[in-house]
Amino acid sequence: MLVLIGAVVGVLTAVVAAFVPWLPEQASVQRERIDFVFWLTTWICVGIFALVSAVLIYSVVKFRARPDDDSDGAPIHGHTGLEIVWTAIPTVLVVVIGVASAIVLWQNDRAAGDALVVRVTGQQFAWTFEYPDGTTSGRLGLPVNRDVVLDLGAREVIHSFWVAEFGQKQDAVPGIRTRLVITPKKVGTYDVICTELCGPGHALMRSFAVVMEPDDFESWLEDEAERQAGGA
């Protein structure tokens, strides 16, 4: 009975976890790794939830007191072996999650030697993206399947760069430079959001990250450079 209850609870919980669209679309290699840690943690939690729920439901049904039963329960001191088990297993699971997270953080901070470096500046209330040739844009153009290093800074207050589909967030802080590595893997347009309350116009501090094929990216960059040269 205990195993049956655990199996039913586990299946129902797994269905909710697997088929409800909790996460946005994956659009970067880094996001894939982050999602791996998320699902690793989720399935561990599903297993623990099923086990605890099974024991709880079974105990409520099997050992419930009858309406006319006013007697005390049997005096139980404890079970040393059981306490060791339910301490050791969570310790191992936490270590597994911690090691997986550390590996993913290390991998996500690495960039290839030919990575594109984009200087990102946050200000009230807009983003500016500057490319190695000096071209600037109000939207972030990126080549697909190439490492990109975002060199982040801010002019007056703390801002925070986030694209949900890329799976990472990094603060842009006045006076210091922070960085974020992104390897886009899917062509498309994604919202760039400031996730740090930065003033009255915070809700309007929006831009776009446009992931393009390499040739399209080079053409876009040339067009942006010509547009700026013409405007000058």
C-alpha positions, 0 to 999 in steps of 0.5 A: 500500500505504501509503495502504491501511494508513493507511485501514484503521488510521484506520477501525478507530481511528475505529470505536473512538473513535466507538462506544465510550461514552467520555463521560457524557450531555450535560446542559448547554450548556457540556458540549456545547462541551467535548465539541466540543474533545474530539472535535476533539482526538480526530479529529486524534489518530486521523489522526496515529495512522493516518499514523504506524502506516501508515508504521511497518507499511509500513517493518517489512514493506518494509524488514525485514532478511532472516535472513542479511543482516548488512550495514549500512544505507545512510547517510542524513543526513536530509531537511530538507523532511520535518523542516520538514513534520513540525514545521509540521503539529503546530504548526498542529494544536496552535494550532488546539486551543489557540484552540478551547479558549480560545474554549470557556473564554471562552464557558463563563464567560459568563452572561446578566444574568438568571442564577440565582445559587446560593451553594454551600458545601462542608463536611465532608462535605456540600453546601449550596445557598442561593438568592437568597430565602434558601432553602437545600437539600441538593440543587441544584435548577436550571431547565432552559435558564437560566444558573446561576452557582454561587458556590462557597466552603468552610468548613474544607478545599478541596472540588471541585464536579463534575457529570459531565453538566455537564462542568465542575469548580470548587474550593470554597476556604475564604476565597475565592469561586470561580464556575461557570456552568451552563446545564442543557439536559436535565431529570433528576437528576445526581450532585454529587460532590466530587472533592477528597480532603477527609477520611475522609468524602470518598467519602460527600460526595454530593448531587444536581442536579435539573434541572426545568422552570421552573414545576416549579423555582419550585414546588420552591423554594416548597415548600423555603421552606415546609418550612424555615419550618415547621421553624423 
